[in-house]
Amino acid sequence: MRPFFSLLLALLLVGSTQAQDLLIRNGTVLTVTNGTLENTDILVQDGRIARIGTGLSAPDGVRVIDATGQYVMPGIIDAHSHLAINGVNEGTNPIVAEVTMEDVLDPYDIGLYRALAGGVTASHAMHGSANPIGGQNETIKHRYGVTNPEALKVEGAPRTIKFALGENPTRVHGRGRDIQPATRMGVEMVIRDAFSRAQRYQEDWDRYEAESRSDPRAMAPAYDLRLETLADILSGEVLVHCHSYRSDEILMLMNVFRDFGIEHLTFQHVNEGFKVAPELADFGAGASVFADWWAYKFEVYYSTAYNAAILAENGVNTSINSDSGELIRHLYHEAGKAQKYGQLSDDEALALITINPAKQLGIDDRMGSIEEGKDADIAIFDAHPLSIYAVPQFTIVDGIVRFDLEADPDDMRLMVNPETSIEAVHLFDAAYHDHAHNRCMQGTNFIHLASFLGR
Amino acid sequence: MPRYLPSLTVLFLALFALWPAQAQERDDVPRVTRAFAIENTQVVPVPGQRLEGVTVIVEDGLITAVGADVSIPFDAQRIAGDSLVVYAGFIDGFSHAGIPRPEPDTDRQRPEDPGNPPNDAAGIQPDRDARLMLDPSEKSLADLREAGFTVTHTVPRGRMLPGRGALIFTAGDSPSALTLQGSASMPIQFAGGQGVYPSTPMAMMAKLRQMMREADRRQRMETLYASNPTGLTRPPSDVEHLALFPVNSGELPVVFRVEGPLEAHRALRLQEEMGFTLIMADLEDAMDATDALRERGVPVFLSLDLPEDKLKDDSTGTYNPDFRTASYADTEAEAMNLKARQKQALERRYAHAAQLDAAGVPMAFMTEGAKVGDIHENLRTMVAHGLSEESALAALTTTPASLLGLSSQMGTVETGKIANLVVTTAPYFDEDAKIKYVFVDGALYEMEVRERRAAAADGAAVNPVGTWSYEIDTPQGTYSGTLTFTGSRDDLSGTITSSANPEPSTLQDVEIDGNDVSFSFDTGGMGVASVAMTLFADEVEGSLSLGGLGSFPLTGTRTSGPDRR
């Protein structure tokens, strides 16, 4: 149920990403899904990985990148970010399933280039966590340089939506406005109630569709974009990514989803995931975590740097995300931390930032590993990316070099304000130091404890 | 006359009570004649053409003749046009002219459930109508008129869906007389509900989808119900969805006010989904959206506002797009390059109109957001950056007429068209061109034109010594007095008098820099007034500020001086 102009869109995208052929010669290729290949070449044609092998020859005029002594890995994928969007939270209503980040993409965001400088080629531009059921997210590629917002989208990527449990939604709606949900119980009821209404909505439309076949005077039920989107979740068309911390609420949501027959679920943050790792694996839910970031509010104290490793060892599809314009620049460090604490293998650690998030976003058929036929999204490092000394040299998206450490000029802005000399730079966004004010909650009215107690 | 704070009125009475106020203009005197002849003049009948030595006849609100050999009605007011140029009256693509600003709502209650606010709190008011909000005494109308605009597409002030726009004249005795056409457009803008749904651009887009699709459903149900209501549940109805029916069917154009290329893409996206008729408004910089606008045939109302050149006095050099500093400590070279890039962005913005025009995007100018006093200069800047005078004039006359469906009524100086005319003292795009007369719907408005500034042109320093008579424009009328400078440019002093205070007040802190003079004086009881003004050969122009009351335009002419005894 997405009556958009997909055909035209696809044409538009082809036009905006003119693929470029490329030969990456003699690198150490970290395929992630097929081990490490020494002294290996990768031939890129039409934006795809055409061949992987040794002694490949480049057709005339094809650019050659000499990767001798360098490490070639799949482009890093961030399953939780807020880059390249205008606005994060529509925090006014506990349910805003009808809003979608794809409407407000901002290809001019310099954050995309900074992410490229950290080897990140795709990210999940998410709605914030102010609502039990937030807006729809958009999976984007970091094609920095395009200016049409449509050209950032990953064509054909499944739709996803943001849910949120715990302190954020209860603070905004319950404490802030004295409406449901004020408690974790309330969050559950808001979600259950929403799904029940969506079921009735779908039934009404199904009945109408059937009636209208025989009765030309059948009247359509009221149109409701919000309920329509929720019905798309029930039918499995939209994948759910849920902001969560505590194990009890994680179990709660899995129970709710079982009751409504919803299968596609990835928990975001999920700091207490290690407590319920077998249950997550049993459900088939994914987990997208921080390596070692916690204690920024009460519900995030019970945490451990072993979280990613414990989840992965228990068979949970686990990724490490940034949720930050700063952290996204060194997700390979974050994967390295998970390896240091949890003794993961190199491939297991790299999978946390490549193929695993690709699976969580439903794009693993095209991204997340170096395989023939996959998109040529590639990051080249001067040392092993899990080494603290590694520095990204090239980042390639669809076969186009979008970051080149040696060649790129200092000023990579696409849009310049003629009325401001130098725009303010907030590299260390507040999120890194105080998650409570992070971009997940941008645009919401924040109720401080002091004002709460004073009421 | 707009409302002023009582305190201000009282203070002005105290200050100027005994001054001989000039008689205020009266609007209620019947006009002597509705026939006019601008004789032996230059006419630009349509952009790109020029007629010399012709006479333009206006009768009963219409242009009845344009030609060299026309007979002048016996009762016509004759205007010698030999040094004047006649253009079609300008048509403004988008303004809030004639619509009073609402009083600030100080005790606005926050809706109980911000997620489901009443439509008016959410800014969803497509049922409103600009025609019902008009106040002919709004100063915005006179301001537009003085800038040559005779008709404007005025839009209710508001948020996302502020209400339907109307086409109005910039002069008229009553709201009905102002109105040319109601329900001319459905304006939309990305102005979210304040703390209520929809507050963000993404929610506004979702809400528009929701309302348009539901309007579509209801429109189909209405048709079905009208054909035979028996046995059918009555369709739901509310004024907001009802107002969107003509948008849904494409009859009423959406005028989407957007800021830059991102919002333009969003508006285009909604149009693609819903198929409404679209005009893009404001659009300070289309950037890459220009191609999409051309391909989709979406016209633009382009703002007459331009950013100020803040780097005027800086040396900026040439921008090097490949620039890399040798060391992060070398900030000077980097700063230089960043400034050069900013300058380039500024030049690009000045050339934006030319770029749209060259791309073949139909373009009309709009005044909302621009200072009326800057319009002439901004147009000249656009012309200096590649926009042809012909295209600029078309964007003020024929193109808006065509976009707003008015081509058969106005936009050119041709027989049979409504007598909306702009009469200038020189070709309009000349630096010195002033608007001398404006005809709105056949009625003549004469503008004050000051012929002067001889000394300013060659930059020579003017000696202010001597006496000057001055006038100050205030909301309560025009006041006058005498200003006397003594000494020399190097040692300037002086006094100021008025009939309220025949005893001269001594000027304090007199400073002169080039031809800019400033001083202050004690008004006696009203505190200290400060004046800043610029000297021309025999005239001064500036403003008088009175703490707390604001600033008022001051003009003066020399009555005696060192070179004029």
Boltz contact constraints between the chains, C-beta under 6 A:
constraints:
  - contact:
      token1: [A, 5]
      token2: [B, 272]
      max_distance: 6.0
  - contact:
      token1: [A, 86]
      token2: [B, 201]
      max_distance: 6.0
  - contact:
      token1: [A, 87]
      token2: [B, 200]
      max_distance: 6.0
  - contact:
      token1: [A, 87]
      token2: [B, 201]
      max_distance: 6.0
  - contact:
      token1: [A, 87]
      token2: [B, 202]
      max_distance: 6.0
  - contact:
      token1: [A, 90]
      token2: [B, 200]
      max_distance: 6.0
  - contact:
      token1: [A, 90]
      token2: [B, 203]
      max_distance: 6.0
  - contact:
      token1: [A, 92]
      token2: [B, 114]
      max_distance: 6.0
  - contact:
      token1: [A, 92]
      token2: [B, 115]
      max_distance: 6.0
  - contact:
      token1: [A, 92]
      token2: [B, 196]
      max_distance: 6.0
  - contact:
      token1: [A, 92]
      token2: [B, 197]
      max_distance: 6.0
  - contact:
      token1: [A, 92]
      token2: [B, 199]
      max_distance: 6.0
  - contact:
      token1: [A, 93]
      token2: [B, 115]
      max_distance: 6.0
  - contact:
      token1: [A, 93]
      token2: [B, 197]
      max_distance: 6.0
  - contact:
      token1: [A, 98]
      token2: [B, 206]
      max_distance: 6.0
  - contact:
      token1: [A, 99]
      token2: [B, 202]
      max_distance: 6.0
  - contact:
      token1: [A, 99]
      token2: [B, 203]
      max_distance: 6.0
  - contact:
      token1: [A, 99]
      token2: [B, 206]
      max_distance: 6.0
  - contact:
      token1: [A, 103]
      token2: [B, 202]
      max_distance: 6.0
  - contact:
      token1: [A, 103]
      token2: [B, 205]
      max_distance: 6.0
  - contact:
      token1: [A, 104]
      token2: [B, 201]
      max_distance: 6.0
  - contact:
      token1: [A, 104]
      token2: [B, 202]
      max_distance: 6.0
  - contact:
      token1: [A, 106]
      token2: [B, 262]
      max_distance: 6.0
  - contact:
      token1: [A, 147]
      token2: [B, 288]
      max_distance: 6.0
  - contact:
      token1: [A, 149]
      token2: [B, 265]
      max_distance: 6.0
  - contact:
      token1: [A, 219]
      token2: [B, 221]
      max_distance: 6.0
  - contact:
      token1: [A, 220]
      token2: [B, 217]
      max_distance: 6.0
  - contact:
      token1: [A, 223]
      token2: [B, 213]
      max_distance: 6.0
  - contact:
      token1: [A, 223]
      token2: [B, 214]
      max_distance: 6.0
  - contact:
      token1: [A, 223]
      token2: [B, 217]
      max_distance: 6.0
  - contact:
      token1: [A, 225]
      token2: [B, 209]
      max_distance: 6.0
  - contact:
      token1: [A, 225]
      token2: [B, 210]
      max_distance: 6.0
  - contact:
      token1: [A, 409]
      token2: [B, 322]
      max_distance: 6.0
  - contact:
      token1: [A, 409]
      token2: [B, 323]
      max_distance: 6.0
  - contact:
      token1: [A, 409]
      token2: [B, 324]
      max_distance: 6.0
  - contact:
      token1: [A, 410]
      token2: [B, 323]
      max_distance: 6.0
  - contact:
      token1: [A, 410]
      token2: [B, 324]
      max_distance: 6.0
  - contact:
      token1: [A, 416]
      token2: [B, 341]
      max_distance: 6.0
  - contact:
      token1: [A, 416]
      token2: [B, 345]
      max_distance: 6.0
  - contact:
      token1: [A, 418]
      token2: [B, 307]
      max_distance: 6.0
  - contact:
      token1: [A, 418]
      token2: [B, 345]
      max_distance: 6.0
  - contact:
      token1: [A, 418]
      token2: [B, 346]
      max_distance: 6.0
  - contact:
      token1: [A, 418]
      token2: [B, 349]
      max_distance: 6.0
  - contact:
      token1: [A, 419]
      token2: [B, 307]
      max_distance: 6.0
  - contact:
      token1: [A, 421]
      token2: [B, 342]
      max_distance: 6.0
  - contact:
      token1: [A, 422]
      token2: [B, 338]
      max_distance: 6.0
